[in-house]
Amino acid sequence: GWFAIGTVIFWIGLHTLLNTVHIVPAGNVGVIYTFGGITGQTGDGLVITAPWQSVKRATVQVQTLCFMDDEKKCPAGAVQVGEGLDSFSKETQNVFIDVVLRIRVSPNDVQGLYRNVGESYVNKLIPGQVAQVFKDETVNYTAVDIAPNREVIRANVEAALEKELSRFSINVDAWLIENMTFEKDFEDAILQKQKATQEALKQTELIKASEAVAQQKIAEAHGNAEKLRIEAAGQAEANRLL
């Protein structure tokens, strides 16, 4: 009986000891829960807590998030958190983009992020913020000006996202536009316009070439006439001498 009691006490003590020792890997912080509520955070390494406390790991490494319709097109290591983004131009012409977003949680206040938003902060915050900021930016441009200003739009959206997400201790490392498309009718119209412009340039070059040929022929004619005049004058002078 005493042996059984001692064994139980030993296992209870061992279990209690194991519950107080935690390992937080590098690149993570530990969020400390006390009776289910968040009461603090700790750095990586060996962490000792009270038996009634628990520790959950929270990454502070760079996370690569993908917004594409086809998950297979996402870069290696990226997590698809939404489909491709859609917005519209100043004249309400639809524009679609595939985006890669890289974020990193600030290690200084992970507990605040977990307390105010929760562990699933990526799905709760990121898609909505990204979509709204992108829409707010593209309405400043006409459809034909969006593609030429692609880098300006990217930089402005990245800065706006940094401002919005920093309130939750989330830093934006990069917001990258992988692909940009428009409605097929609009793209066809742009293509036809480009073809027409190229054809017009081609015709202009042909006209210039024809004019150059004509000028060359005129010059040759003037040259031949001058040659004949000189020859005639020489022949007349020869006749006069004879």
C-alpha positions as CSV (number, residue, x, y, z in Angstrom):
1,G,0.0,0.0,0.0
2,W,2.7,2.4,0.9
3,F,4.5,1.6,-2.3
4,A,1.4,2.3,-4.3
5,I,0.9,5.6,-2.5
6,G,4.6,6.5,-3.1
7,T,4.3,5.6,-6.8
8,V,1.2,7.9,-7.2
9,I,2.9,10.7,-5.4
10,F,6.0,10.3,-7.6
11,W,4.0,10.4,-10.8
12,I,2.0,13.4,-9.6
13,G,5.2,15.2,-8.7
14,L,6.8,14.2,-12.1
15,H,3.8,15.3,-14.0
16,T,3.7,18.6,-12.1
17,L,7.4,19.2,-12.8
18,L,7.0,18.4,-16.5
19,N,4.1,21.0,-16.6
20,T,6.4,23.7,-15.2
21,V,9.2,23.2,-17.7
22,H,8.7,24.4,-21.3
23,I,11.0,24.8,-24.3
24,V,10.4,27.7,-26.7
25,P,12.3,27.3,-30.0
26,A,14.3,30.1,-31.5
27,G,12.3,32.4,-33.7
28,N,9.3,32.1,-31.3
29,V,8.1,33.7,-28.1
30,G,6.0,32.0,-25.4
31,V,2.6,33.3,-24.6
32,I,1.8,32.5,-20.9
33,Y,-1.7,31.5,-20.0
34,T,-2.9,31.3,-16.4
35,F,-6.2,29.5,-15.9
36,G,-7.0,30.2,-19.6
37,G,-6.2,33.9,-19.6
38,I,-3.1,35.5,-21.1
39,T,-0.9,36.9,-18.3
40,G,2.5,37.5,-20.0
41,Q,5.0,36.4,-22.5
42,T,8.6,35.1,-22.5
43,G,11.5,34.7,-24.9
44,D,12.8,31.6,-26.5
45,G,14.8,28.9,-24.6
46,L,14.0,27.1,-21.4
47,V,11.0,28.5,-19.6
48,I,9.8,27.7,-16.0
49,T,6.2,28.4,-15.0
50,A,3.9,27.6,-12.2
51,P,2.0,24.3,-12.5
52,W,-1.3,26.1,-13.2
53,Q,0.2,28.0,-16.1
54,S,0.7,26.9,-19.8
55,V,2.8,28.3,-22.6
56,K,1.9,28.5,-26.3
57,R,4.5,29.2,-29.0
58,A,4.0,32.2,-31.2
59,T,6.3,32.7,-34.2
60,V,8.1,36.0,-34.7
61,Q,9.8,34.9,-38.0
62,V,8.8,36.2,-41.4
63,Q,5.6,34.7,-42.7
64,T,5.0,34.6,-46.4
65,L,1.3,34.9,-47.3
66,C,-0.1,34.2,-50.8
67,F,-3.2,35.8,-52.4
68,M,-3.8,33.7,-55.5
69,D,-6.6,31.7,-57.0
70,D,-4.4,28.7,-57.7
71,E,-2.4,27.6,-54.6
72,K,0.1,25.8,-56.8
73,K,1.3,29.2,-58.1
74,C,2.2,30.3,-54.6
75,P,6.0,30.6,-53.9
76,A,7.6,27.8,-51.9
77,G,7.0,28.2,-48.2
78,A,4.1,30.6,-48.7
79,V,0.7,30.0,-47.1
80,Q,-2.4,30.7,-49.2
81,V,-4.7,32.9,-47.1
82,G,-6.9,34.3,-49.8
83,E,-7.7,34.3,-53.5
84,G,-6.4,36.8,-56.0
85,L,-7.4,40.4,-55.1
86,D,-9.9,42.4,-57.3
87,S,-10.5,46.1,-57.4
88,F,-11.5,48.8,-59.9
89,S,-10.1,51.9,-61.5
90,K,-11.3,55.5,-61.4
91,E,-13.8,54.7,-64.2
92,T,-14.9,51.4,-62.5
93,Q,-12.8,49.1,-64.8
94,N,-12.1,45.9,-63.0
95,V,-8.5,45.0,-62.2
96,F,-7.2,41.7,-60.7
97,I,-3.8,41.0,-59.1
98,D,-1.9,38.0,-57.5
99,V,0.0,39.1,-54.5
100,V,2.6,37.8,-52.1
101,L,2.7,39.5,-48.6
102,R,5.6,39.0,-46.1
103,I,4.8,40.0,-42.5
104,R,6.6,39.6,-39.2
105,V,5.1,39.9,-35.7
106,S,7.0,42.3,-33.4
107,P,8.3,40.2,-30.4
108,N,7.7,43.1,-28.0
109,D,3.9,42.7,-27.7
110,V,2.8,39.3,-29.0
111,Q,0.6,38.9,-25.9
112,G,-1.3,42.0,-26.9
113,L,-1.9,40.7,-30.4
114,Y,-3.1,37.4,-29.0
115,R,-5.2,39.1,-26.3
116,N,-6.9,41.6,-28.7
117,V,-7.1,39.5,-31.9
118,G,-6.3,35.9,-31.1
119,E,-4.0,33.2,-32.4
120,S,-5.7,33.2,-35.8
121,Y,-4.8,36.9,-36.3
122,V,-3.6,36.2,-39.9
123,N,-7.1,35.1,-41.1
124,K,-8.9,37.7,-39.0
125,L,-6.8,40.7,-40.0
126,I,-4.7,40.3,-43.1
127,P,-7.2,39.5,-46.0
128,G,-9.6,42.3,-45.1
129,Q,-6.9,44.9,-44.6
130,V,-5.1,43.9,-47.8
131,A,-8.2,44.0,-50.0
132,Q,-9.4,47.4,-48.6
133,V,-6.1,49.1,-48.9
134,F,-5.7,47.9,-52.5
135,K,-9.1,49.1,-53.4
136,D,-8.4,52.5,-51.9
137,E,-5.3,52.9,-54.0
138,T,-6.5,51.8,-57.5
139,V,-9.5,54.1,-57.6
140,N,-7.0,57.0,-57.9
141,Y,-6.0,55.8,-61.4
142,T,-7.7,55.3,-64.7
143,A,-7.4,51.8,-66.1
144,V,-4.8,52.6,-68.7
145,D,-2.6,54.3,-66.0
146,I,-2.7,51.4,-63.5
147,A,-0.1,49.2,-65.3
148,P,2.4,52.0,-65.9
149,N,2.1,53.0,-62.2
150,R,2.4,49.4,-60.9
151,E,5.4,50.1,-58.8
152,V,3.9,53.3,-57.3
153,I,0.7,51.4,-56.4
154,R,2.8,48.6,-54.9
155,A,4.8,51.0,-52.7
156,N,1.7,53.0,-51.6
157,V,-0.2,49.9,-50.6
158,E,2.8,48.5,-48.7
159,A,3.1,51.8,-46.8
160,A,-0.6,51.9,-46.0
161,L,-0.6,48.3,-44.8
162,E,2.4,48.9,-42.6
163,K,0.5,51.8,-41.0
164,E,-2.7,49.7,-40.4
165,L,-1.0,46.5,-39.2
166,S,1.5,48.2,-37.0
167,R,-1.3,48.9,-34.6
168,F,-1.4,45.2,-33.9
169,S,2.4,44.8,-33.6
170,I,2.6,43.4,-37.2
171,N,5.3,44.6,-39.5
172,V,5.1,44.5,-43.3
173,D,8.4,43.3,-44.8
174,A,7.1,43.4,-48.4
175,W,4.0,43.5,-50.5
176,L,4.7,42.1,-54.0
177,I,2.5,42.1,-57.1
178,E,3.1,38.9,-58.9
179,N,0.6,39.3,-61.7
180,M,-1.9,42.0,-62.9
181,T,-4.8,41.5,-65.3
182,F,-8.0,43.3,-66.5
183,E,-11.3,42.2,-68.0
184,K,-10.8,40.4,-71.3
185,D,-12.7,43.0,-73.3
186,F,-10.5,45.8,-71.9
187,E,-7.3,43.8,-72.6
188,D,-8.5,43.0,-76.1
189,A,-9.2,46.7,-76.7
190,I,-5.8,47.7,-75.4
191,L,-4.2,45.0,-77.7
192,Q,-6.1,46.3,-80.7
193,K,-5.1,49.9,-79.9
194,Q,-1.5,48.8,-79.6
195,K,-1.7,47.0,-83.0
196,A,-3.3,50.1,-84.5
197,T,-0.6,52.3,-83.1
198,Q,2.1,49.9,-84.4
199,E,0.4,49.8,-87.8
200,A,0.2,53.6,-87.9
201,L,3.9,53.8,-87.0
202,K,4.7,51.2,-89.7
203,Q,2.7,53.2,-92.3
204,T,4.4,56.4,-91.2
205,E,7.8,54.8,-91.7
206,L,6.8,53.5,-95.1
207,I,5.7,57.0,-96.1
208,K,9.0,58.4,-94.9
209,A,10.8,55.7,-96.9
210,S,8.8,56.5,-100.0
211,E,9.5,60.2,-99.6
212,A,13.2,59.4,-99.2
213,V,13.1,57.3,-102.4
214,A,11.3,60.1,-104.2
215,Q,13.8,62.7,-103.0
216,Q,16.6,60.4,-104.1
217,K,15.1,60.1,-107.6
218,I,14.7,63.9,-107.8
219,A,18.2,64.4,-106.7
220,E,19.4,61.9,-109.3
221,A,17.3,63.6,-112.0
222,H,18.8,67.0,-111.1
223,G,22.2,65.3,-111.2
224,N,21.5,63.9,-114.6
225,A,20.2,67.2,-115.9
226,E,23.2,69.0,-114.6
227,K,25.4,66.4,-116.2
228,L,23.7,66.9,-119.6
229,R,23.9,70.6,-119.3
230,I,27.6,70.5,-118.6
231,E,28.1,68.1,-121.5
232,A,26.0,70.3,-123.8
233,A,28.0,73.4,-122.8
234,G,31.2,71.5,-123.4
235,Q,30.0,70.3,-126.8
236,A,28.9,73.9,-127.7
237,E,32.3,75.2,-126.7
238,A,34.0,72.5,-128.8
239,N,31.8,73.4,-131.8
240,R,32.6,77.1,-131.3
241,L,36.3,76.4,-131.3
242,L,36.0,74.2,-134.4
